[in-house]
């Protein structure tokens, strides 16, 4: 998992394409707190 995150960070250009992945990786607690789940796509 960390390897994927590192690749995404090093490839900011492609990061936009993997935007949902970052949303699930970092703001996992935020999504749970908001009660939106995987359907909530908030650009933090």
C-alpha positions, 0 to 999 in steps of 0.5 A: 500500500505504501508503495502505491502511495509513494508512486502516486506522490512521485507521479503528481501528473497521474495523481489526478487520475488516481484521485479517488485512491488518495481519498480512500488512503488519507481522509479515511477517517474524514469520510467516516466522520462525514458519513458519506462513505466511498460515494463521497468524493471530497477534494480535501 
